[in-house]
Amino acid sequence: MSFALKGVAYITGAGSGIGQFAAYSLARQGVRQFALLDRNPVSDTIQELKKNYKDVEIEEIQLDVADEKAVDDSVEQTVKKFGRIDYAFNNAGVGGAVKTTDQVEKEEFERVLSVNMTGVWLCARAQIRQMLKQEKLSDSYRAYRGSIVNMASMFGVIGPSANVPTTAYATSKHAVIGMTKADAVALAPQGIKINAICPGYVLTPMIGNNMAEGSMMYNESLKVPLGRFANMEEIADCVAFLHSEASSYMIGASMIADGGFTVQ
């Protein structure tokens, strides 16, 4: 699919996984200016982008999304480099322990929320403050001053499976959806589009190495009507869609891409 995107993308967790593939998807749609943020190096992402797009411009920023000052500084650095932020993907997150409420430690619960919820909120707050200062890229009635996609999960819409009791993770993702809805309603009249992406299970390298017959992940895959987990590119393309004018009438949506897991 093609959306002919122009502007500046800001992606957290861009060094690997869905964040990395979101950068590739946005580049395929025309984006050539990227702020790529991660706690770890983003060298693989940068190398792939530069190999395929000779005119790409990249600002690499090391970032802990739970650090308020670092988040604010990263947005300031991006704007200093590119002048604006058009497409923000708040993707960085952690899975956390597979434990029920009676088992999980307070420190672990708070750690997951600090990254998956507070980190997303800190990034969105800094992005919104910047987007309110900038004008639309075009005069189209479908254009926005900026678009934000927050990373949620299908476990932000339903409870996790009984054999995957990720209490802290599910709590954080439900919270992201609530924040997305509240911000979307408040900021839409001011020209900022905010939505959430809710992936199901995604075939990351880590999960791919734990798919032996009879394993927890193998058993979860049997519950997916499509009969497989998503490839990272499939979720990344959904992110590109949410940033495009093709989704111009979607505000505060929780876009589920789970192979049918939640509709059973």
Order of alpha helices (4+ residues) and beta strands (2+ residues): beta-alpha-beta-alpha-beta-alpha-beta-alpha-alpha-beta-alpha-beta-alpha-alpha-alpha-beta
